[in-house]
Amino acid sequence: MKTNFHTHHELCGHAIGTAKDYVEYAIKSGYDRIGLTDHGPIPRDAMSQDDYFGNYLHLQMNESDFETIYLPDCLQAKQKFQHQIDVLIGLEIEYIPTHKSYLQSLADRLDYLILGVHYFPFQGHMHNVYEWMNSESVQTYGDHVQEALDSGLYRILAHPDIFLMKYHHDLEAIFDTAAIETTHKIIQAAIKNNVYLEINCGGAKREGLHYQNQTRYVYPREEFWRIVATYPDAKVLIGVDAHAPAHLGNPVIEEMKHFASLCGVTWVDNPMIQGRIRFQGNEI
């Protein structure tokens, strides 16, 4: 079975294509299921103005866009192609501890949510994982992910090892006690809450890091996933993280399957994510 549950939309500000474009490409490429999951809207009052703009949230969909553009677009694509492919509708969205009821309201209306932690509360502001990481922020990231998964809101954890991307010294990757402890914490939280860990195809296209005289992906990181392989109850999937329809046919997908095998990880090609959204007749 051919599936992908991590697919973006032009509303995110750094992707191209509508829901229809992605679904049509998926059908052409022989997919059986696809999940539409653009970056979800974060309420303006969730953080300071500096953090809101510093994390580029003004460039992605807002709550009005979600209601008037994204959701109708996804629903129309789902209905139009419902006899050719199973289309699920969701969001990739941050965990905002102060706005759990808001996140729950989204989860209740959609098929599923992906947790994508790109920033998290640290030292009085929202720290972005693309900036820098040290041992303290790595541990805080792990605590944040654990709390998010314990909320029960999410079915997939996108790029769980993204915290390692900027954890390096002069491009020499660090995988120390803090990284190891955080890795175990994330895996255990995912197992506890029946959440899939995602081997993310997006990181393979970024400039690599050096580790033990080898060049490694910034993510997925072999050190992280070899630990995942020691947990037989861990659930793993491969996510394209498509930001253009053509990404659904990128050879990097096969590369990530090989990566999983190299790490000793068994991945699920059709995760048990059941959609809630159903059509009665032709109401759209």
C-alpha positions as CSV (number, residue, x, y, z in Angstrom):
1,M,0.0,0.0,0.0
2,K,1.3,3.5,-0.9
3,T,0.5,6.2,1.7
4,N,1.6,9.6,3.0
5,F,0.2,11.4,6.0
6,H,2.3,14.5,6.0
7,T,1.4,16.9,3.2
8,H,1.4,20.7,3.1
9,H,-0.5,23.4,1.2
10,E,0.3,26.7,-0.4
11,L,-1.2,28.5,2.6
12,C,1.8,27.6,4.7
13,G,3.9,30.3,2.9
14,H,6.7,28.0,1.9
15,A,4.9,25.4,-0.1
16,I,3.1,25.3,-3.5
17,G,-0.1,23.6,-4.5
18,T,-3.7,23.3,-3.4
19,A,-5.3,20.2,-1.8
20,K,-6.6,19.2,-5.3
21,D,-3.1,19.4,-6.7
22,Y,-1.6,17.1,-4.1
23,V,-4.5,14.6,-4.3
24,E,-4.3,14.4,-8.1
25,Y,-0.6,13.9,-8.0
26,A,-1.0,11.2,-5.4
27,I,-3.6,9.4,-7.6
28,K,-1.3,9.6,-10.6
29,S,1.6,8.2,-8.5
30,G,-0.5,5.2,-7.3
31,Y,-1.2,6.3,-3.7
32,D,-4.0,4.6,-1.8
33,R,-4.2,7.1,1.0
34,I,-3.1,10.6,1.6
35,G,-3.4,12.9,4.6
36,L,-3.5,16.7,4.1
37,T,-1.8,18.4,7.0
38,D,-0.7,22.0,6.5
39,H,0.7,24.0,9.4
40,G,-2.2,24.8,11.6
41,P,-3.2,28.3,12.7
42,I,-1.8,29.5,16.0
43,P,-3.9,32.1,17.8
44,R,-2.4,35.5,17.9
45,D,-2.6,35.7,21.8
46,A,-0.5,32.5,22.2
47,M,2.8,34.3,22.5
48,S,4.4,37.7,22.4
49,Q,4.4,39.8,19.2
50,D,8.2,39.3,18.9
51,D,7.8,35.5,19.2
52,Y,4.9,35.4,16.8
53,F,6.7,37.3,14.1
54,G,10.1,35.7,14.9
55,N,8.6,32.3,14.2
56,Y,7.1,33.5,11.0
57,L,3.5,32.7,12.0
58,H,2.3,35.8,10.2
59,L,3.3,34.0,6.9
60,Q,1.2,30.9,7.4
61,M,-2.5,30.3,7.6
62,N,-4.5,32.1,10.3
63,E,-7.8,31.0,11.8
64,S,-9.8,32.8,9.1
65,D,-7.8,31.1,6.4
66,F,-8.4,27.7,8.0
67,E,-12.2,28.2,8.0
68,T,-12.6,29.9,4.6
69,I,-9.8,28.5,2.5
70,Y,-8.0,25.4,3.9
71,L,-10.9,23.3,5.2
72,P,-13.3,23.9,2.2
73,D,-10.4,23.2,-0.2
74,C,-9.5,19.9,1.6
75,L,-13.2,18.9,1.9
76,Q,-13.8,19.5,-1.8
77,A,-10.8,17.4,-2.8
78,K,-11.8,14.6,-0.4
79,Q,-15.3,14.5,-1.9
80,K,-14.2,14.8,-5.5
81,F,-11.8,12.0,-5.4
82,Q,-13.4,9.8,-2.7
83,H,-13.8,6.9,-5.1
84,Q,-10.2,7.0,-6.2
85,I,-8.2,7.6,-3.0
86,D,-8.8,7.8,0.7
87,V,-8.2,11.4,1.7
88,L,-7.8,12.3,5.3
89,I,-7.8,15.9,6.5
90,G,-5.6,17.1,9.4
91,L,-3.1,19.7,10.5
92,E,0.6,19.7,11.5
93,I,0.5,22.0,14.5
94,E,2.5,23.0,17.5
95,Y,1.6,22.2,21.1
96,I,0.7,25.4,23.0
97,P,0.2,24.5,26.7
98,T,-1.9,27.5,27.3
99,H,-4.3,26.7,24.4
100,K,-5.2,23.1,24.9
101,S,-8.9,23.7,24.5
102,Y,-8.3,25.4,21.2
103,L,-6.2,22.5,20.0
104,Q,-8.8,20.0,21.2
105,S,-11.4,21.9,19.1
106,L,-9.3,21.4,16.0
107,A,-8.8,17.7,16.8
108,D,-12.5,17.2,17.2
109,R,-13.2,18.5,13.7
110,L,-10.4,16.8,11.8
111,D,-9.3,13.3,11.1
112,Y,-6.0,13.7,13.0
113,L,-3.3,16.1,14.2
114,I,0.4,15.8,13.7
115,L,2.7,17.3,16.4
116,G,5.4,19.3,14.8
117,V,7.6,21.0,17.3
118,H,9.4,23.9,15.6
119,Y,9.5,26.1,18.7
120,F,8.8,25.6,22.4
121,P,8.8,27.7,25.6
122,F,12.4,28.2,26.8
123,Q,14.0,30.9,29.0
124,G,11.0,33.2,28.8
125,H,10.2,33.0,25.1
126,M,9.4,30.6,22.2
127,H,12.8,29.1,21.2
128,N,13.0,28.0,17.5
129,V,14.8,24.6,16.9
130,Y,16.3,26.1,13.7
131,E,18.3,28.6,15.6
132,W,20.6,26.8,18.0
133,M,20.3,24.0,20.6
134,N,22.3,23.3,23.8
135,S,22.0,20.6,26.4
136,E,19.5,22.5,28.4
137,S,17.2,23.4,25.4
138,V,17.5,19.7,24.2
139,Q,16.2,18.5,27.6
140,T,13.4,21.2,27.5
141,Y,12.4,20.1,24.1
142,G,12.0,16.5,25.3
143,D,9.9,17.6,28.2
144,H,7.7,19.7,25.9
145,V,7.2,16.8,23.5
146,Q,6.4,14.4,26.4
147,E,3.7,16.9,27.7
148,A,2.3,17.3,24.2
149,L,2.0,13.6,23.5
150,D,0.5,13.1,27.0
151,S,-2.3,15.5,26.0
152,G,-3.7,12.8,23.7
153,L,-4.2,15.3,20.9
154,Y,-1.8,13.9,18.3
155,R,-1.5,10.7,16.3
156,I,1.9,11.4,14.7
157,L,5.1,13.1,15.9
158,A,6.8,14.7,12.9
159,H,10.5,14.7,12.7
160,P,11.0,13.7,16.4
161,D,14.8,14.1,16.0
162,I,14.7,17.7,14.7
163,F,16.1,18.8,18.1
164,L,19.5,17.4,16.9
165,M,19.7,19.5,13.8
166,K,21.3,22.5,15.5
167,Y,22.9,20.5,18.3
168,H,26.5,20.6,17.0
169,H,29.8,22.3,17.3
170,D,31.3,23.6,14.0
171,L,29.1,21.1,12.1
172,E,30.4,18.2,14.3
173,A,27.2,16.6,15.5
174,I,26.6,16.1,19.3
175,F,24.9,13.0,20.6
176,D,25.6,13.1,24.3
177,T,23.8,12.2,27.5
178,A,21.3,15.0,27.1
179,A,20.5,13.8,23.6
180,I,20.3,10.1,24.6
181,E,18.0,10.8,27.5
182,T,15.8,13.0,25.4
183,T,15.6,10.3,22.7
184,H,14.4,7.7,25.2
185,K,11.9,10.2,26.7
186,I,10.3,10.9,23.3
187,I,10.1,7.2,22.3
188,Q,8.6,6.2,25.6
189,A,6.0,9.0,25.4
190,A,5.1,8.0,21.9
191,I,4.6,4.3,22.9
192,K,2.6,5.3,26.0
193,N,0.2,7.5,23.9
194,N,0.0,5.3,20.8
195,V,1.7,7.9,18.6
196,Y,3.6,7.1,15.4
197,L,7.2,8.4,15.2
198,E,7.9,9.8,11.7
199,I,11.1,9.3,9.7
200,N,10.9,12.6,7.9
201,C,12.0,12.9,4.2
202,G,12.6,16.6,4.4
203,G,15.8,16.6,6.4
204,A,17.6,14.4,3.9
205,K,17.7,17.3,1.5
206,R,19.5,19.6,3.9
207,E,23.3,20.0,4.4
208,G,24.6,17.1,6.5
209,L,26.5,17.1,9.8
210,H,29.7,15.2,10.7
211,Y,29.6,12.5,13.3
212,Q,32.3,9.9,14.1
213,N,34.1,10.6,10.8
214,Q,30.9,10.2,8.8
215,T,28.4,12.6,7.2
216,R,24.9,12.2,8.6
217,Y,21.6,13.7,7.8
218,V,20.6,16.6,10.1
219,Y,17.5,14.5,10.4
220,P,16.6,11.8,10.4
221,R,19.6,11.0,12.6
222,E,20.9,7.4,12.7
223,E,21.8,7.7,16.3
224,F,18.2,8.5,17.3
225,W,16.6,5.8,15.1
226,R,19.0,3.0,16.2
227,I,17.6,3.7,19.7
228,V,14.1,3.5,18.4
229,A,14.9,0.1,17.0
230,T,15.6,-1.2,20.5
231,Y,11.9,-0.6,21.4
232,P,9.8,-3.3,19.8
233,D,6.5,-1.5,20.7
234,A,7.5,1.8,18.9
235,K,5.3,2.6,15.9
236,V,7.1,4.2,13.0
237,L,6.0,5.6,9.6
238,I,7.8,7.5,6.8
239,G,6.5,11.0,6.1
240,V,7.2,12.8,2.8
241,D,6.6,16.2,4.4
242,A,5.6,17.3,0.9
243,H,5.8,21.0,0.1
244,A,5.1,20.5,-3.6
245,P,2.9,17.9,-5.3
246,A,6.0,16.4,-7.1
247,H,7.5,15.6,-3.7
248,L,5.1,12.7,-3.5
249,G,7.3,11.1,-6.2
250,N,10.7,12.1,-4.8
251,P,13.3,9.3,-4.9
252,V,14.2,10.3,-1.3
253,I,11.2,8.2,-0.1
254,E,13.0,5.0,-1.2
255,E,16.2,6.4,0.4
256,M,14.4,6.8,3.7
257,K,13.1,3.2,3.5
258,H,16.7,2.1,3.1
259,F,17.7,4.3,6.0
260,A,15.0,2.7,8.2
261,S,16.4,-0.8,7.3
262,L,20.0,0.4,8.0
263,C,18.9,1.5,11.5
264,G,17.0,-1.8,12.1
265,V,13.6,0.1,12.3
266,T,10.4,-1.6,11.1
267,W,8.0,1.0,9.6
268,V,4.3,0.7,8.9
269,D,3.2,1.6,5.4
270,N,-0.5,2.0,6.3
271,P,-0.8,3.3,9.8
272,M,-4.1,2.7,11.7
273,I,-5.3,6.3,11.4
274,Q,-9.0,6.2,10.8
275,G,-10.8,9.3,9.4
276,R,-13.8,10.9,11.1
277,I,-14.9,13.0,8.2
278,R,-17.6,11.3,6.2
279,F,-19.9,12.4,3.4
280,Q,-23.6,11.7,3.1
281,G,-24.6,12.2,-0.5
282,N,-23.2,15.3,-2.3
283,E,-23.4,18.0,0.3
284,I,-20.3,19.9,-0.8
